[in-house]
Amino acid sequence: MMATIDKLNRELGKGTVQMGLPCKGSAWSLRSERRTPRYTTQWNELLIVK
């Protein structure tokens, strides 16, 4: 599959075929400033309620 994608990009221009990436500026682009804190992704970052 990668060989086919590389060949298409060589023939049709760099970035013509990509792997499931959103276009820059699209509604689906990652907006880092809106991410929530990762409270539950690390055990040592869990809140302790006393």
Secondary structure by P-SEA (a helix, b strand, c coil): caaaaaaaaaaccccccccccccccccccccccccccccccccccccccc
